[in-house]
Amino acid sequence: MDKARIEIVLESFFESLKSKDNKILETGLTQNQTVDALKVAVISAITEHPDKFETYVKWFLNGSMYLLDEDDELLDVEEMLRLAR
């Protein structure tokens, strides 16, 4: 997968989760700090396990089609990960 495209998608996704209110959560972090922390964790996981990330992308595509009633079957992500090894 193209790293530049991954960065564009991740940036768009995580920025869309941020709040203008940016309230402090029960953790003591603001919502936006929490989103940033999740983004760092996701980027790290992608870097360390690019093959797994590709499997998750395929599963999210299937999950999206399932939610939109364009696919009747939701694939088993654990099975997909097992088969990808």
Secondary structure, DSSP 8 states (H G I E B T S, - for coil): --HHHHHHHHHHHHHHH--SS--B-TTSSBHHHHHHHHHHHHHHHHHH-HHHHHHHHHHHHHHHHHHTTS-S----HHHHHHHH-
